[in-house]
């Protein structure tokens, strides 16, 4: 066995796949005098580092439990002119996470709230931030079960420490008083520590009706709205986009 084969075997055993896959190309460049030994070795290690970072990002995205892979580049901002595209793209720098600020997407069903929430969650996961997505009803069921099992504090700690928690579809299902109080405990635990993204079809002014308790609703909103960005979407549903095309007057607004 020659040294080349020994080298390939070593790279395989150490699972340095990116270095192994680019080895022949780098040897060829070295033979042509295009790169010296040090430059070639440096480039091979860069390939390996990039592969490692990509795998870490993909793992973070998978761990985030996103129901779909949605991206900002796929969002049709022209269909929803009420949204400030520059503001949304500005969240990619994750400064809102550093400041423990919340994002609240408010609008009727189908306007793109969940798409934007997922896209921003994936942006955070790509940068190896601990982002987790969950439907509000599923979250409340988990908290209720933990409460019954005597494990509520541990469950609150788990959800309380995520760098970014996305709670989708707040208001689509009725919320009883017990669920509202459990949600308050979670929001209170995350308050001024970590960021939360909320999507809701209910105007914030009607959350008292949603929780059937104005005091509790105000306590939750007080912690969510403080240090937050509220994005109200007033456009039409994407689901009716092809059924009811925009008129010329709507397109020029």
C-alpha positions as CSV (number, residue, x, y, z in Angstrom):
1,X,0.0,0.0,0.0
2,X,1.5,3.4,-1.0
3,X,1.4,6.5,1.1
4,X,-1.5,8.0,-0.9
5,X,-3.8,5.0,0.0
6,X,-2.6,5.2,3.6
7,X,-3.5,8.9,3.7
8,X,-7.0,8.2,2.2
9,X,-7.6,5.4,4.7
10,X,-6.5,7.7,7.6
11,X,-8.9,10.4,6.4
12,X,-11.7,7.9,6.2
13,X,-11.0,6.5,9.6
14,X,-11.0,10.0,11.1
15,X,-14.2,10.7,9.2
16,X,-12.6,13.7,7.5
17,X,-14.7,13.2,4.4
18,X,-14.4,16.7,3.0
19,X,-10.6,16.5,3.1
20,X,-10.7,13.1,1.4
21,X,-13.2,14.2,-1.3
22,X,-11.0,17.2,-2.2
23,X,-7.6,15.6,-1.8
24,X,-7.1,14.6,-5.5
25,X,-8.0,18.1,-6.7
26,X,-5.6,19.7,-4.2
27,X,-2.8,17.3,-5.2
28,X,-3.3,18.2,-8.8
29,X,-3.2,21.9,-8.0
30,X,0.0,21.4,-6.1
31,X,1.6,19.5,-9.0
32,X,0.8,22.3,-11.3
33,X,2.4,24.8,-8.9
34,X,-0.9,26.6,-8.3
35,X,-0.7,26.0,-4.5
36,X,2.2,25.1,-2.3
37,X,2.0,22.4,0.4
38,X,0.9,24.8,3.2
39,X,-1.8,26.5,1.1
40,X,-3.1,23.1,0.0
41,X,-3.3,21.7,3.5
42,X,-5.0,24.9,4.7
43,X,-7.6,24.7,2.0
44,X,-8.3,21.1,2.8
45,X,-8.9,21.9,6.4
46,X,-11.2,24.8,5.4
47,X,-13.3,22.3,3.4
48,X,-13.5,20.2,6.5
49,X,-14.5,23.1,8.7
50,X,-17.2,24.2,6.3
51,X,-18.6,20.7,6.2
52,X,-18.6,20.5,10.0
53,X,-20.4,23.9,10.2
54,X,-23.0,22.8,7.6
55,X,-23.7,19.6,9.5
56,X,-24.1,21.5,12.8
57,X,-26.5,23.9,11.2
58,X,-28.6,21.1,9.6
59,X,-28.7,19.3,13.0
60,X,-29.9,22.5,14.7
61,X,-32.6,22.9,12.0
62,X,-33.7,19.3,12.4
63,X,-33.7,19.7,16.2
64,X,-36.0,22.8,16.0
65,X,-39.0,20.6,15.0
66,X,-40.0,22.9,12.2
67,X,-43.1,21.5,10.4
68,X,-41.8,22.8,7.0
69,X,-38.6,24.4,5.7
70,X,-39.6,27.9,4.9
71,X,-37.2,30.7,3.9
72,X,-37.4,34.5,3.7
73,X,-36.3,34.3,0.0
74,X,-39.5,32.3,-0.7
75,X,-41.9,34.8,0.9
76,X,-43.8,37.0,-1.5
77,X,-43.5,40.4,0.1
78,X,-45.2,42.1,-3.0
79,X,-48.4,40.2,-2.1
80,X,-48.3,41.5,1.5
81,X,-47.3,45.2,1.2
82,X,-48.2,45.9,4.8
83,X,-45.0,44.1,5.9
84,X,-41.7,46.0,6.0
85,X,-39.4,43.7,4.1
86,X,-36.3,45.5,5.3
87,X,-37.4,45.1,8.9
88,X,-38.0,41.4,8.5
89,X,-34.6,40.8,6.8
90,X,-33.0,42.8,9.5
91,X,-33.9,40.1,12.0
92,X,-31.5,37.8,10.3
93,X,-28.6,39.5,12.3
94,X,-30.2,38.0,15.5
95,X,-29.7,41.2,17.5
96,X,-33.3,40.7,18.8
97,X,-32.0,37.4,20.4
98,X,-29.1,39.2,22.0
99,X,-31.5,41.7,23.4
100,X,-34.1,39.1,24.4
101,X,-36.7,40.8,22.3
102,X,-39.9,39.2,21.2
103,X,-41.5,39.1,17.7
104,X,-45.3,39.1,17.5
105,X,-46.9,38.4,14.1
106,X,-50.6,39.4,14.1
107,X,-53.0,38.8,11.3
108,X,-55.9,36.8,9.9
109,X,-55.3,33.2,8.8
110,X,-53.2,32.6,5.7
111,X,-51.3,35.9,5.5
112,X,-47.9,34.3,6.1
113,X,-47.3,34.6,9.8
114,X,-46.2,31.0,10.3
115,X,-44.0,31.2,7.1
116,X,-42.1,34.2,8.5
117,X,-41.8,32.7,12.0
118,X,-40.4,29.4,10.6
119,X,-38.0,31.3,8.3
120,X,-36.6,33.4,11.1
121,X,-36.4,30.3,13.3
122,X,-34.4,28.5,10.6
123,X,-32.1,31.6,10.3
124,X,-31.4,31.3,14.0
125,X,-30.8,27.6,13.8
126,X,-28.4,28.0,10.9
127,X,-26.3,30.2,13.2
128,X,-26.4,27.4,15.7
129,X,-28.8,29.1,18.1
130,X,-31.2,26.8,20.0
131,X,-34.5,27.5,18.3
132,X,-37.7,25.4,18.9
133,X,-41.0,25.5,17.1
134,X,-44.3,24.3,18.6
135,X,-48.0,24.8,18.0
136,X,-49.7,26.6,20.9
137,X,-52.3,23.9,21.5
138,X,-49.6,21.2,21.5
139,X,-47.5,23.3,24.0
140,X,-50.5,23.7,26.3
141,X,-51.3,20.0,26.2
142,X,-47.6,19.2,27.1
143,X,-47.7,21.7,30.0
144,X,-51.0,20.3,31.3
145,X,-49.7,16.7,31.2
146,X,-46.5,17.8,33.0
147,X,-48.6,19.5,35.6
148,X,-50.7,16.3,36.2
149,X,-47.5,14.2,36.3
150,X,-45.9,16.5,38.9
151,X,-43.2,17.5,36.3
152,X,-44.3,21.0,35.5
153,X,-41.3,22.8,36.9
154,X,-38.9,20.7,34.8
155,X,-41.0,21.2,31.7
156,X,-41.0,24.9,32.2
157,X,-37.3,24.9,32.7
158,X,-36.8,23.1,29.4
159,X,-39.0,25.5,27.4
160,X,-37.7,28.4,29.4
161,X,-34.1,28.0,28.4
162,X,-34.5,27.8,24.6
163,X,-32.7,30.8,23.0
164,X,-35.7,31.2,20.7
165,X,-39.1,29.6,21.2
166,X,-41.7,29.9,18.5
167,X,-45.3,29.5,19.6
168,X,-47.5,29.2,16.6
169,X,-51.3,29.8,16.2
170,X,-52.1,31.4,19.6
171,X,-55.9,32.0,19.5
172,X,-56.9,29.3,16.9
173,X,-58.2,27.1,19.7
174,X,-60.0,28.1,22.9
175,X,-57.8,28.6,25.9
176,X,-59.2,27.7,29.3
177,X,-58.0,29.4,32.5
178,X,-55.7,26.6,33.5
179,X,-53.9,26.7,30.1
180,X,-53.7,30.5,30.3
181,X,-52.1,30.3,33.7
182,X,-49.6,27.7,32.4
183,X,-48.8,29.9,29.4
184,X,-48.3,32.8,31.8
185,X,-45.8,30.9,33.8
186,X,-43.8,30.0,30.7
187,X,-43.8,33.5,29.3
188,X,-42.8,34.9,32.7
189,X,-39.9,32.4,33.0
190,X,-38.6,33.6,29.6
191,X,-39.2,37.3,30.2
192,X,-36.1,39.4,29.6
193,X,-34.0,36.2,29.3
194,X,-34.8,34.8,25.9
195,X,-36.8,35.7,22.8
196,X,-40.2,34.3,21.9
197,X,-41.9,34.5,18.5
198,X,-45.7,34.4,18.6
199,X,-48.1,34.1,15.7
200,X,-51.7,34.9,16.4
201,X,-54.9,35.5,14.5
202,X,-56.4,37.5,17.4
203,X,-55.7,41.2,17.7
204,X,-53.9,41.8,21.0
205,X,-56.8,44.0,22.1
206,X,-59.0,40.9,22.1
207,X,-56.7,38.6,24.1
208,X,-58.9,39.2,27.2
209,X,-61.7,37.4,25.3
210,X,-59.3,34.7,24.1
211,X,-58.3,33.8,27.7
212,X,-61.6,34.7,29.2
213,X,-59.6,36.6,31.8
214,X,-58.6,40.2,31.2
215,X,-56.1,40.3,34.1
216,X,-54.3,37.2,33.0
217,X,-54.3,38.3,29.4
218,X,-52.8,41.6,30.3
219,X,-50.2,40.0,32.5
220,X,-49.1,37.8,29.5
221,X,-49.2,40.6,27.0
222,X,-47.3,42.9,29.4
223,X,-44.3,40.5,29.3
224,X,-44.6,39.7,25.6
225,X,-45.0,43.3,24.4
226,X,-42.3,44.8,26.5
227,X,-39.1,44.6,24.4
228,X,-40.9,43.5,21.3
229,X,-41.5,44.0,17.6
230,X,-45.2,43.8,16.6
231,X,-45.7,43.0,13.0
232,X,-49.3,43.4,11.9
233,X,-50.2,41.8,8.6
234,X,-53.4,43.2,7.0
235,X,-53.2,41.5,3.5
236,X,-55.2,38.7,2.0
237,X,-54.7,35.0,2.5
238,X,-52.2,33.3,0.3
239,X,-54.6,30.4,0.0
240,X,-57.0,32.6,-2.0
241,X,-54.2,34.1,-4.1
242,X,-54.9,32.0,-7.2
243,X,-58.6,31.8,-6.7
244,X,-59.2,35.6,-6.3
245,X,-56.3,37.4,-8.1
246,X,-55.6,40.9,-7.0
247,X,-57.3,43.7,-9.0
248,X,-55.1,46.3,-10.8
249,X,-56.1,48.8,-8.1
250,X,-54.9,46.5,-5.4
251,X,-51.6,45.8,-7.2
252,X,-50.8,49.5,-7.5
253,X,-51.6,50.3,-3.9
